[in-house]
Amino acid sequence: MASPEEVIEAVTETSAADTLGRRRFSRDIYSLSPDELDGLMSSSDGRPFLTVHHLPDMKETGVPYLMPGVPVTCKVDNTEKYTTRSKVRVGTLYTVRLTHGHFHWTVKRKYKHFQELHRDLYKHRMMIHLLPLGRFAKERQQLRGMTEEMPSLHGTERTRRTSSKMKYLEEYLNGLLENAFCRNDHSMLEFLSVGALSFITDLGPKGLEGPIFKRSGGHRIQGLNCIGHHQFCFRWSRRWLVVKDSFLMYMNRDNGYINFVLLFDPEFNVKVGRAYTNTKYGVCIENFTRNLIIKCSSYRQAQWWSHEINQLSESCDFLKVQRFDGLLPPRQNTLTKWYVNGSGYFSDLADALEQAREEIFITDWWLSPEVFLKRPATDTYWRLDQILRRKAEQGVKVCVLLYKEVELALGINSEHSKRTLMNMHPNIKVMRHPDHVSSVVLLWAHHEKMVAIDQTVAFVGGIDLAFGRWDDSQYRLTDLGSTTTTEEEKQNKEGNGEVDGSKPADAAEQDPDSLTGNTKLWLGKDYSNFIKKDWVQLDRPFEDNIDRTQIPRMPWRDLSAAVHGRAARDLARHFIQRWNFTKIFKNKYKDTFYPYLLPKSQCTADALPFTVPGSSKARVQVLRSADRWSTGTCECSILNAYIHTIENSEHYIYIENQFFISCADGKTIYNGIGDAIVNRILRAHREKKKYRVFVVIPLLPGFEGDVSAGGGNAIQAILHFTYRTICRGENSILSRLSEVEDMWTEYITFCGLRTHSQLSASLVTELIYVHSKTLIADDRCYIIGSANINDRSMLGSRDSELAVFVEDEERVSSIMGGEEYQAGPLTLALRKECFSVLVGASSDPSINYDDPISDHFFFLVWNTFARENAIIYDKVFSCLPRDGVKNVQELKENSNKERLCDTDRDQALQELKGVRGLLVHFPLKYLQEENLLPPLATKEGMAPVGLWT
């Protein structure tokens, strides 16, 4: 019977054969240069973190585990008595305290261990003298350089006369450690409990190490364990166990490969004894994903390992459940920065990627390797795949986790993304998850978007590194290229990470190898309008997906954030948890080409080699939606943070989200965000206090469909549940606000975004697709992440998500409700950036948006602009969705209606001058007389309701 451990650890011929046909590189061909080897050996402050990715190279090239030139000193300062197996003789256990550079650790040894060390060193020395083998040349050279014989285990006569046995053992060991041959001998390293990971500064204190026997199995992941439970189903393997301050792992000492990593979490526990392990002298180490059984040589050793593991983990932040029932704690004084739109985000991300020296972690729902991070592009330098290739060639390890879509349902072609990146360099590793059939996960997705660089700086939010995401506050509808640039456009480019260009580019297809003079911002598939036509043929990325001379692009509004230090390490830890989980779960990733990843210690997180310009300090907590299928653990801290923030807000909340599906009924909808909004408004009404709720969502869901004919089943299904949340049915927000009657407009407003332009001498309009996942409250805190307001994102058991909860720790003077108010500087600036663009204050300085809840702003600016803009767009374009279309008949009539933009262009232009900002009221009466649920006979109708909610 093949043990599950063999499945997890072995590099089998079958798995190798399977993967060779699908990827260009089957193993790491990158070897350490002499300079890099010297860098691993020369540091006296600890080894660089990149060492963890070169453990087999270190083994093969003979890099010593101890740092050359750095002394190792020991002190034997304590003894303990113990009873031997005979229960008659009492032995002595010595406590040996060791120091190597700034690393300190303790080992406990019996006298027989000193004897065994002496014997092994003597044997090794004799073998080198007697066997003239080439592999012993280095050791023979060290022996020739020795000026003295090996120290005597029994000490000098003077030592024996004047000191205790403890003292001369200390003298003996220090004598050996001054000897280059002895201190690097395998027996000495095992005696000292020293391994390849002992002195890597970013892994924290040296921790506990040593040889153990570990038992196969114990995984809590369905399908990874042997069916039987009898001892003959288990296999014992000798491994080197390493315990650090936030994880433990074991590795194969012979080849240097890491075999398993166990992260500390709230279920972490250490148990000793046969009752828990079914093994004499066994120790059981538990966490969310595994019960690891190790076997010790004695009862005493088992107790020692248990004690030391518990002591090392005591200071770990991840052992207790944090605020919002999350795994990751709030981090004080964290440098962070928010981004509205992709232009500044992509630009800062590109600069940060250039700073990478060790690792780049990327996880996305969709990733387009050919996306440009700085625009307009005049060469390929800032194209994502070229940046990653450049860093991989410099020795940086690039690890990418992609959502593996159901190809019949989605056209994001993650196989193309994986193949493109993996064929560039062996330092780029790409995993896709889940395997839908084997994992029985058909409906749910990895929806998070995150990039971590050297586990020091991380970017997180709603923006995938994909086509269609780059945009700025101008929300352009056209991109034909131009030969002139206005002064205003120059200023916008400088603020959005753009570079200059001069020559017009071809309107149909852009050759990526000839971008000189290009002025287009969106090349090829990047120019998109996915409601008109979804992406196809992504393996031909530089061919246009739609005719840009006839169809306007759909602008993309989104928010993201950058964090540093401890919060960045938390995000990196989440990625590592997912990466290692995927490596264990999927057979094709179990070979050594895909390494186990190790989290850096929080004790070195404050040392920032670089920072993102414009960052400010705040308290930051990383939030997650995670489940056993996605991460190996369960968490819905994003939902809890949303509800907590809404319930505890005092003045207003601002929601900007791609979806708005809530109001729990316990049957179809389960998240309680809408309920929290209702309860907070009712409380304000009963207390007769001013309170505002701003909701900004896309006017239409992001699915391909003919809007003039109703938009298709997918669009209508999402609209059904959106209207069910807002205003239709007994569970909707407005229905449950019946207590306030028509006064609900004093508390809550629902808006979408729209803009207009000219394309090929025609007037055009298009909605701005709101893809944000943001909540702002009281000008003091905000949430930015990947989680939509729906059950898929919020429940935790469905899609996997990431977010950051940012709370200002400083205060600045502001105004709220007509009174002086102490606001948080980061949140205030974010809210003002959002409001200024949406109400048009960026182009009209007379618009005052300092007080977000004043009657003047709420009624005369926000709502008035939204209402009047909607009327103008309706008059000029008769655009959908609109309140005047309540049924299918009126929908047909609307499509045949003459539009002012077509019949009287001058009058239409005059009307459009009245548009202020981007806001339009969300049409609450659109198709209200129709049942928008998909017909049962359609594929959308046959899909589970959870697919849409």
C-alpha angles and dihedrals in degrees: 000000000000110000119229089237090063088053092052102041108026123092097223127197090233096056091045091052091049094053099040091069092055105042136046097222121050097177141014108278093177110109129190116265120225089255092052091047089051089050091055091051106037103059114105093187094063136290120297116257092244085075089083090067093051104048094123089047090052090050093048096045095042099241104177117243092221116070110256114243093016113110124231114215129185137195123196099204109153142039134198130194122230136176117246125224090268088062087218106076118064116213134197127241116202125211110217116195114199135194128193114170107311093337120103128183143156133228130184118219138175122223090254089062089059088050092050091049091051092048094048093049091049092049092049091049093051092047092054091051095047102038112060094202121154093231090064094054094102093049092047089053090052091049092051088054092055113108096190140040120255112284116262116253089221095056128226122310090250091052092050090051098047106028142050125253087259090059098050091046087056091049091048094051094046089051091055092047091057088059113086093209095048099043094055096043116120092238092052093048091051091047089052092043091237125154142162093281097045100100106032103128097209091056089065127227117007092255127185124323140167148122116292141165112239128194123233121243127022095131117146091208113105113250099019098093134072112260093232125076100198119110092251087068091062130079126204119217130184111238140161110248120209122190118192132174097276106017145018130216141174128219142184105260092199098061103017097239121140110234103186141359123205115194120209112247138156091284092053110129138157120213129181130204146046092283091067101031106028083226133104110250090004128160121201117206114191137189136151094290109031149023102214116198119201127180123221130199096241145009088253093054092048091053091046094052091047092049095047094046091051091047093050092049095047094090094044115122093210102064097085133052110258134210114311088022089282131146097227122069130223112271117216124218094013119167108234141162133194127217129204108200129001101270099079091033094055092044095052091043091054091052091047093050088055088059094056114122104164118012142005118196119192128178121175141160086225129009126189109197090200097057116124117228097195122042151252089025117219093174138003097264094108096040110121098236091049092050091051092046090051093051093044090054088053090057099262114144110232116199119184127187116194133184109248103221130208096255095212091057103037133036101201091116100214088177089067091048092050095045093047094052098039092053092056101068138341090240088069111082122183127189127185124204146226117029094213100208100041093043093040089229108134105144106038131080143197096247102168123116117204141145121192122189120201087334085278106090124028136184120207138166141082101319119102118201088247146111119292096023101097112094142133137209092282092068093203118207095196137049115176096140124252140220096214133054124203122222090249092053090049090055091048091050092051089053095047104049095258126147128212127268133173116185123076116244131222112279097220109039133009119209105221090210094059107048097135109136094008115157100175116115096199116045124193114323090005089079100077148160103181096185088058092042131352120225117281135171094025089171085073096054100165096056114093116253093205135020102268091195091063109022123058118226120246110244116230123221118192144147133220140164142217122218134184140203120002095005090051089052089051090055090046089050090055090052091048091050090053094043095051091043091053092046090055095043103048119061095212092061098050096092122095093256086082105056129208109250126225126211119234119240120261089227091078097036095103093064102092115188089192139001135207109256115250096026121147133194124261141138110277130189123186113225129195147191104209139154141182091267095051107034108359092252138074126241140144101176093138091063092046092050092050093051093044092050093048094046093048098041113117106192115011148339125213116203123190111175143151091229135028107192115142145107104117121237097167091239111065104358125042109168114098103209093110090047090053090052092051093048093048092051092047090050091052091048093051092046090045091232128144113254130161135198118195116193120185117181135155115280089229133019116258100256129117112257146127101265092191088062095045100282100266132276097292094053092046093048092057091044089053093057092040092054090043087059097045111034117338125087134010094287096054123113096245093047091052090048090064087119089071092042112192091351091085088098088069090062111031138030130186120206144168130196131247138169139179141212144157123273122182090342092308128112112240136180133192137175117252106239108234106211095160124126101199141139122186122186133189094334087281109085141017143184121219121178149109098280120113122208097259138088093265092064103029109044095066093219092082126040119013114239143175132206141159125228108210122194122184113236094189129061135219130186115265139143131260125175091351094304134100110271137187106230132180111255097223095046093042091053091048093050092047092049090053095045097043092058096041096051095037096246090137088070097031112047091186091075109097116208100158093111108051097188102042116120090237094057098036098047107021099036113023101031097031093051091046093050096045093045090053090051092050094048090047091051096045103036107012083221125183139276098043137151092241091070109072101154144018093268092056088045090059092046090051092055090055094046119113112244125220090226088063101038102040113016095176093052090046091053090050091052092048090058085073093064111110118193124327105288124118125170113257105250102245094182099050110133089343091151093058133079102238096190111112115259112261092238092063126083089245090052092051092051117099114266089240089070089070101034 
